[in-house]
């Protein structure tokens, strides 16, 4: 009985330690700000992540960062913050397309193109490998393999003085 209690207690301690490591910093506003800020794009046209926009005097990034900080400070959820930015700035403010609706094509098409490319390469290699051997104009086929070795040996014997 004592042994099962100690095993149970050790299991609970391990589970508690795991939970502490997993959820460490989950509620920290600075980490949420950083995480959400790396999921948004600056709308100034630079094509950079919001928190990494390095334009001197960028007219948009400071306002967007302030809006993000205000939303995180209010305690808005991550999805609510993203939805608010999409409503205000449009879907191009997201760094990655969503996984719903037509945006799925942005995730699926690269995989499809890669598989299609591999398929085409395989077909081309097979076609090259299975092509017929070249034939001379008068219909005589060039010697190969053992037949070629036999002709080489005959040439060596005939030219040996």
N, C-alpha and C positions, 0 to 999 in steps of 0.2 A: 504494500500500500504506500509506504514511504517513497519507494522508488518511482511509482507512477506520478506522485505529487511533485517530486523533484524534476521529473521529465516534463511535466505539464508547466511547471514554473519556468524552466529553461526555455521552453517553446514560447511562452508568453513574453519573456524578456527579449528573445530574438525577434519576435514579431513587433514588439514595441520599438526596438532599435531600428528595424527596417522601416517602420512608419516614420520615425523621426528623420531618417536620412532622405526618404522619398519626399516628404512634405516640408523639408527645410527651405525656408524662404518663399513658400507658396503664397503667403499673404503679404509679403513685403512690397510696398508700392513702387519702390525703385526697380525691383526685378520685373514687376508687371509692366511698368513704363518701358523698360528696355525690351521686353519680349514683344509687346504690342507694337512698339515703335519700329522694330525690325520686320514687322509684317505689313507695314505701310510704306508707300512710295511718296516722295516729295512731288508736288504737282507743278513745280517751276519748269519742268521740261528737261531736267538734268538726267533723269533716268536712274537716280540713286535712291537707296533706302532712306526713309525720312530721317533717322538718327545719324546717317552718314553723309548727308548733303553738306558739301564743303564749299559752296559758292559764297564768295564774299558779298555780303549785302543781299542774300537771297530774300526775295519779297514774301515767300510763302512758308519756308521751313520753321521760322520762329513762331509764327501764328499757329501752325499745325502742332508744334511741340507743346505750346501753351494749352491748346485745346485738349491734347492728349493727357497732359498732366492734370488738368482740371477734371477730366472724366475719371482718371484713375483715383484721384483724391476723393471724388464723390463716391467711389466704390462701385461704379458701373462695371458690369461683367465685360469680359473680353469681346464676346460676340456683339453686345450692345454698342460698345465703342466702335468696333469695325463697321457695324451697320450705320451708325451716325456719320462716320467718315464717308462711307459709300453714298449715303443720301446727299451729303453736302458736296462732295468732290467728284462723284461718279465711280464706276467700278474700276477705273484705271488706277485708283489710289491703293488698291490691294497689290501686294508684292507677288502673290501667287493666286492663280485663278481658284475659284471655289470648286467644290466637287459636286455641284448640283446643276441640273439643266444642261444647257449647251456648253457650259464651261468644262464639262467632262471631256469634251473633244480635245482640249488643250493638254489633258493628262494622257489620253489614250492614243492620240495620233503619233507622238514620237515613238511609242512602242510599236505601233503598227508599221510605221515607216522603217524602223530598224529591222523588224522581222521580214518585211517585204524586201528590203535590201539584201539581207542574208539569203533569202530564197532566190533572188535573181543571181547573186554570185554563185550559189550552188548550181543553178541551171547552166550558167555560162561555163563553169569548170567542167561539168559533166559533158557538155557539148564539145568542148575542146578535147577532152579525154577520149571521147567516142568517135571522133572524126576519122575518116578512112585515111590510110597511108597514101602518100603522094605516088602518082604513077607517071612515068615518063611519057612523052608525046608519042613514041612509037609503040606503046603498050607494054614494054618491058618494065617489070618492077625492080627497084633497086634491091640489092642483096642486103640481108640483115642477119644478125645473130650468128648461128653456127655456119651458115652458108658463107657469110662474109669472112669468118675466120678461116674457112677452107680456102677461099680465094687469096687471102693474105699469105697463107702458108705456101701455096703454089707459087705466088709471085716471089717470095723469098727464095725458094728453091731454084726457080728459073733464073734469077738474077745473081745467084751466088756463083762466083767464078772460082 
